[in-house]
């Protein structure tokens, strides 16, 4: 992944993806940086070149992360991923709170 964080939480997310998850390389930072053609070519080559150890590792790690995300959102017979479970629990809690609030209001 090639990123160009411009504002707000972009910088933190880019740093996380590059340093912790290891699936990202930054092209530039902020909207005041002049991007040259050579910069774009350099990062594309880094990510896509099979001779680049970092690029190969990033693409491999990206495939692993993709599988983790697919498993987290999976919702099939007999299996719910962590994100699917979390969303289901959140909605159940919200509905329960709404019901309790309405019951209090009617009593």
C-alpha positions in Angstrom: 0.0 0.0 0.0 1.3 3.4 -0.9 0.0 6.2 1.3 0.0 10.0 1.3 -1.3 11.1 4.7 -2.7 14.7 4.5 -4.6 15.5 7.6 -6.3 14.5 10.9 -5.8 10.8 11.7 -4.1 10.0 8.4 -0.7 10.4 9.9 -1.3 8.0 12.8 -2.9 5.4 10.5 -0.1 5.6 8.0 2.5 5.2 10.8 0.6 2.2 12.2 0.4 0.6 8.8 4.0 1.2 8.0 5.7 0.5 11.3 3.4 -2.0 13.0 1.4 -3.8 10.4 4.2 -3.5 7.8 1.9 -3.2 4.7 2.6 0.4 3.8 5.1 2.9 2.5 4.6 6.6 2.6 4.9 8.7 -0.6 4.8 12.0 1.2 3.4 13.7 4.3 0.9 16.6 4.4 -0.4 18.7 1.5 2.5 21.1 1.3 5.0 18.5 0.0 5.8 18.7 -3.7 5.6 15.2 -5.2 7.9 14.6 -8.0 7.5 11.9 -10.7 10.7 10.3 -9.4 9.2 9.9 -5.9 6.1 8.1 -7.3 8.3 5.8 -9.4 10.6 5.1 -6.4 7.8 3.9 -4.1 6.0 2.0 -6.8 9.2 0.2 -7.6 9.8 -0.5 -3.9 6.3 -2.0 -3.5 6.0 -3.9 -6.8 9.5 -5.0 -7.6 10.1 -8.8 -6.9 13.7 -8.0 -6.3 12.8 -5.6 -3.4 12.8 -7.6 -0.1 10.7 -4.9 1.5 8.2 -5.0 -1.3 7.9 -8.8 -1.3 7.4 -8.8 2.5 4.8 -6.0 2.3 2.8 -7.8 -0.3 3.0 -11.1 1.6 1.9 -9.4 4.8 -0.9 -7.6 3.0 -2.2 -11.0 1.9 -2.1 -12.2 5.5 -4.0 -9.2 6.7 -6.5 -9.6 4.0 -7.3 -13.1 5.2 -7.5 -11.9 8.8 -10.0 -9.2 7.8 -12.0 -11.7 5.8 -12.2 -14.0 8.8 -13.1 -11.1 11.1 -16.1 -10.1 9.1 -17.2 -13.7 8.1 -20.8 -14.5 9.1 -21.6 -18.1 8.0 -23.5 -21.0 9.3 -21.9 -21.9 12.6 -19.2 -19.3 12.5 -19.0 -15.6 13.2 -15.8 -13.6 12.9 -14.8 -11.2 15.7 -16.1 -8.1 13.9 -19.4 -9.8 13.1 -19.7 -10.9 16.7 -18.7 -7.4 18.0 -21.3 -5.7 15.8 -24.0 -8.1 16.8 -23.2 -7.6 20.5 -23.1 -3.8 20.1 -26.5 -3.8 18.4 -28.0 -6.2 21.0 -26.8 -3.9 23.8 -28.1 -0.8 22.1 -31.5 -2.4 21.6 -31.6 -3.6 25.2 -30.8 -0.1 26.5 -33.5 1.4 24.3 -36.0 -1.2 25.6 -35.1 -0.5 29.2 -35.3 3.3 28.6 -38.8 2.9 27.0 -39.9 0.6 29.8 -38.9 3.2 32.4 -40.7 5.9 30.5 -43.9 3.9 30.4 -43.8 3.0 34.1 
